[in-house]
Amino acid sequence: QVRLVESGGGLVEAGGSLRLSCAASGTDFRISVMNWYRQAPGKQRELVATCTSGGSTNYADDVKGRFTISRDGGKNTVYLQMDSLKPEDTAVYYCHCRLLGTDSWGQGTQVTVSS
């Protein structure tokens, strides 16, 4: 059974930084595609960043140049470094894993950016 545990959320002022972590277990992390999604109140969940098993990354347009996704195979952990945060980045951030067509989700971590 895949388990994803996020940490690192919190309250930060606009312009600040946070780093989210997602520790994965029960999956072959080496070949899993790891993603970060977010969901703001009243909005649909949206894809923020992707990191493939080969280390390729992709970002939503509104976070490009501010967010960085990375993975540590030794720790089975994926990170999301978020810089220059804006109030519109406020959301619950979810870690997502896709392996051979199977999707798994973490419980989410709240990020709140004050203006």
N, C-alpha and C positions, 0 to 999 in steps of 0.2 A: 504494500500500500504506500502510495506516494504521500509524503508529508512535506509541506512548505511552511516555514515559519518566518514571518517578516518581523523586522524590528527597525528602529531608528526614526520613526515618525515623531512629530511633536509640533510645537508652536514656534514660529520664527517670524521676525520682521521682514518686510519686503526688502529685497536686496541680499538677504542672508542665504545661508547654505544648510543643507541637510544631506546625510548619506543614509540611504535605506539599505538594509541587508536582507537576504532571503536564504535561509539554510534549507537545503533539500536533502531528503532521505527517501529510501525506497524506490529510487529511480536510477537509471544509468546516466549519471550527470554528464558524462563525457559526450554522449550523443543526443542529449536533450536540447531542444530549443527553449531558451528561457526568455520570458517577456515580463515587462512591467505594464500594467494597466492602471487606470484611475477612474474613479466615478465621483463626480461632484453632485451635490444635492439637486434633484430634479432633472439630472442629465443621464444620458446613457453611458455605460462603461466604454472607455476608449483606450486604444493601444497607445502607449507612450514610447516604449523602446523595446527593441528586440536584439538578442545576441544569439547567434547560431552556435552550433557545436564547434564550428571552425573559427569562431571569433569574429565573424562579420556582424556589423551592427547597423541598425536602422532606427530612425527617430521620427516622431510626429513633427510636423513643420513648426509648431509653436513652442517646441522645446529644443530644437536644434541649436547647437552652440551654447546651451545652458546646462543640459543634462548629459551625463555620460554613464552608459551601462558597461559593466565589466563582469567577468566571472573568474573564480578561483577554483580550478579543478581539484586542488589538494584539499580544499575545505568544503567542496560541494556547495559553494555559495555564490550567489549573484548579487551585484551591488547596483545601486542607482545613485550616483553623485548628482545632486541638484544644486546648482549655483544660480545666483541672480534671481532668486525666487520672486514671484509676483503673486498678488492676492488671487488671481485667477488660477493659480496652481493648487489652490485649496481643494482637497479631495481625499477620499480614501484610496490608498494605493495598494494594488494587489499584485502579488507575484504569481506568475503563470508558467506552467511547464507543459511542453508538448513532446511526447515520445511515441513514435510509431502510431500516430493518429489518436492517442489518448491524451486528454486534457486534465490537468490538475490545478487547483487554486489554493492559495493561502487564505488566511482569515482576514487579511487587510490591515493596514496601519494608517492612522489618520495623520494627514499633513495639513496644518493650518498656517496660512501666511497672512499676517496682519499688515494693514496699510499704514 
